[in-house]
Amino acid sequence: MDNINIFQNKITGKLEGIEDDKAVVRLSDGQTIHIPLTLLPQSVQVGDNVNLYISTENMEEKDRNQLAKDILNEVLNIDNS
């Protein structure tokens, strides 16, 4: 299957702490951001590495359409190479 575009816009960081209802994430470039805990998996713990993905709605729609085509082609055994 083709690469999904959304994963090309990844930001990595480390969960450094929790303050009230926010997760404190130090990004790989040294910046610190605060993210609502509701956006993180319940199993996340302080010290865990996290990945953040940035996309637009248009990018997500294109990715979903491409993924659907790739799955259909795989199921039907179509090779577009």
Secondary structure, 3 states (H helix, E strand, C coil): CCCCHHHHCEEEEEEEEEECCEEEEEECCCCEEEEEHHHCCCCCCCCCEEEEECCCHHHHHHHHHHHHHHHHHHHCCCCCC
